[in-house]
Amino acid sequence: MRKWNFCAGPAVISEEVLTEVKEELLEWADSGMSIMEMSHRSKIYDTVATEAKQDFIDILKVPDSHDVLFLQGGATHQFSMIPMNFGRKDLAADYVLSGSWSKKAIAEGSKITNINTIASSEDMQFSYAPNPNIWEMKSDSSYTHYCPNETIQGVAIHSPPKTANTLIADMSSVILSEPIDVSKFALIYAGAQKNIGPAGLTMVVIEKELMGKENESLPNILRYSKHSESDSMLNTPPTFAWYMAGKVFKWIKRSGGLDHFKKQNHLKASTLYKYVDNSGFYTNPVQLENRSIMNIPFILADSNLDALFLKESEEAGLLNLKGHRSVGGMRASIYNAMPIEGINQLIDFMESFKAKYG
Ligand SMILES: Cc1ncc(COP(=O)(O)O)c(C=O)c1O
């Protein structure tokens, strides 16, 4: 029996998509084989891959100025691939420190290029995010990097800065949750295992002009332009993850696109925040304007009850509510594929737990 999965990633996938995949798992489209067994150079797979890319472009309204790449290595690989390509000896790269993932990006990037941390909320345990209006951006930095949604702290920067040099964003836990203006970004990257599909795939949306500025001395596998020229098939791509991502894109399209999911996601998040704020037992530590729509941490009034909460929530069919080990408490990740029914069940459980032990 399927239960409600609040995992931060790999995360819940729509049951509609999983059922479709199950039905065509043994044989795909009269090909005599599973999609998993098929050459990535075959005509049939090429149709699957091209359609997935086009659907992603349609959903996110990616302009012609940008290309979309299906890569591997996770978002973590981008932490080094970006500075390897766009870091410059004579200039620093600007980074915003607003949570654990931007901290990792800075740590990795620092091994490769000179980094200038232009704003930080670390002194307040990342309970808010520095407002883009106060980022101390240099006019001559090589690029500006930030993480719009910090998955671990549940802290979001909801609007990008109005101006920034070569703006780069780690959108791993927020991609496809709402419409965005892609033209504001030179590069967007995201691990697929939250809002897109199974792990193993990393989406990159990159301005074509930016690829002209990459480090040409790098091996091909580390160069965005080489992936772009070969339609993300420089080597064998994660074919099954790509195919499944395509299924998710079609599901997003027929569900009403990103406007629909934005509405749903805001409804889900505001329902849960409202309950937490009024409960008198649970609290969310994040400043109001930086509350994430995707990852909602909450703390029990008595941390001695944490283990019991996790045990009983699991028995009630609510899985993976444990907060990240670095933060503690609880966290509900409520990506696109989590319906409002899951939120309502979570709230019912939280209310009965409070009544019993609060
Ligand atoms: C915001 C963010 N960035 C980066 C990562 C690392 O992603 P990956 O495991 O795909 O390297 C994660 C993973 O949870 C994340 O949430």
The ligand as an SDF file (V2000), in Angstrom:
LIG
                    3D

 16 16  0  0  0  0  0  0  0  0999 V2000
   19.1680   22.7610   -2.8880 C   0  0  0  0  0  0  0  0  0  0  0  0
   19.9950   21.5400   -3.1110 C   0  0  0  0  0  0  0  0  0  0  0  0
   21.1820   21.6570   -3.7480 N   0  0  0  0  0  0  0  0  0  0  0  0
   21.9670   20.6000   -3.9660 C   0  0  0  0  0  0  0  0  0  0  0  0
   21.6090   19.3410   -3.5530 C   0  0  0  0  0  0  0  0  0  0  0  0
   22.5250   18.1760   -3.8370 C   0  0  0  0  0  0  0  0  0  0  0  0
   21.9470   17.4490   -4.8380 O   0  0  0  0  0  0  0  0  0  0  0  0
   22.5580   16.0780   -5.4030 P   0  0  0  0  0  0  0  0  0  0  0  0
   22.3690   15.0610   -4.3430 O   0  0  0  0  0  0  0  0  0  0  0  0
   21.7100   15.8500   -6.6200 O   0  0  0  0  0  0  0  0  0  0  0  0
   23.9640   16.3220   -5.7360 O   0  0  0  0  0  0  0  0  0  0  0  0
   20.3860   19.1460   -2.9100 C   0  0  0  0  0  0  0  0  0  0  0  0
   19.9890   17.7990   -2.4760 C   0  0  0  0  0  0  0  0  0  0  0  0
   19.1610   17.5400   -1.6910 O   0  0  0  0  0  0  0  0  0  0  0  0
   19.5670   20.2760   -2.6740 C   0  0  0  0  0  0  0  0  0  0  0  0
   18.4030   20.1570   -2.0340 O   0  0  0  0  0  0  0  0  0  0  0  0
  1  2  1  0
  2  3  1  0
  2 15  2  0
  3  4  2  0
  4  5  1  0
  5  6  1  0
  5 12  2  0
  6  7  1  0
  7  8  1  0
  8  9  2  0
  8 10  1  0
  8 11  1  0
 12 13  1  0
 12 15  1  0
 13 14  2  0
 15 16  1  0
M  END
$$$$
